[in-house]
Amino acid sequence: MTMRPEIPILYEDNHLLAVVKPPGIPSQGDDSGDPDMLTLLREDLKRRYNKPGNVYLGLVHRLDRPAGGAMLFAKTSKAASRLSDAVRTRAFGKSYIAVVHGSPKPASARLTHYLLKDAARNRVTALPGPAPGAKEAVLTYRTAGQANGLTLVAVTLHTGRPHQIRAQMAAIGCPLAGDVKYGGSKPEDGRTIALWSAMVAVAHPVTKQWMTFRSLPPAHAAPWRLWPEEQLAAAAAMAETEAAE
C-alpha cells in the first residue's frame, strides 16, 4: 500500500506511521524550502482521513536527506513522547546497509570516534579521541560483498549522531559511494548516497509489543544493483542481528 508512488507505507495504526523515505527528501523542513517528509505525510493523512485543520505527526528520528529507507513517525503526542524516550535511552533499534569505497580492514569491527560538528558547513569530523565539543560515536560494521572496487557493508549504530556512519566510514578510508561531502564519488543522479535504513525497531508506545519495520533499497538503483536482492537482504539481516545483541 502506498500513499503516493515514492513513499510506501510499511505500517500504520492510530499511534504509529512507518514509511520508506525516498533518498533526496529532507526528514523535516529546512532552508531549501523543498518538500519534506513531515509536511508530505501530514498532507497525506489530512487527505486520506478527510481531517479539517492541522494534523499531528511527530518526528521520532531523522535520516540524512540523501539517504533512504525505513523511518518511523508518531501520530499522537503521547506516542511521540514515549518513542523519543526510547531513542534517548537507546531502546530503539536501528540498522543500515551501505556501500563504501575500497575494502574496510578488518572485515568487521566496532568503531569508536568523537564527532565534532561544523554547523556552518553541515559537516562533522571524526576524531580518534575525546575533544571539547565532540560527542562519542560508536558503530559496528561487517562486510557483506564486494564488486567494482566497492564493498557492501552491514552497519549497526550504538549511538545516534548526525552523519555518524558517513563520517566514521570515511575516517577509516572507506567513504560511502555518492557521498561527495565525505570524500566519496559523485552519485549518478546527483542527490543520493549509498546509505539505507534497513530496519527500525521499538516497543509500541501503547501495547508495548516489539515492532520491527524493514526496508531494502531499490534493486535497480546504483550502486545497490551490483548485488542481487538476496545479498542485500542478507546484509540487512546481518546488521539486524548485531542490533539485537
Buried (B, 14 or more C-beta within 10 A) or exposed (E): EEBEEBBBBBBBEEBBBBBBBBBBBBBEEEEEEEEBBBBBBBBBBBEEEEEEEEBBBBBBBBBBBBBBBBBBBBBBEEBBEBBBEBBEEEEBBBBBBBBBBBBBEEEBBEBBBBBBBEEEEEBBBBBEEEEEEBBEBBBBBBBBBEEEEBBBBBBBBBBBBBBBBBBBBBBBEBBBBBBBBBBBBEBEEEEBBBBBBBBBBBBBBBEEEEBBBBBBBBEEBBBBBBBEEEBBBBBBBBBBEBBEE
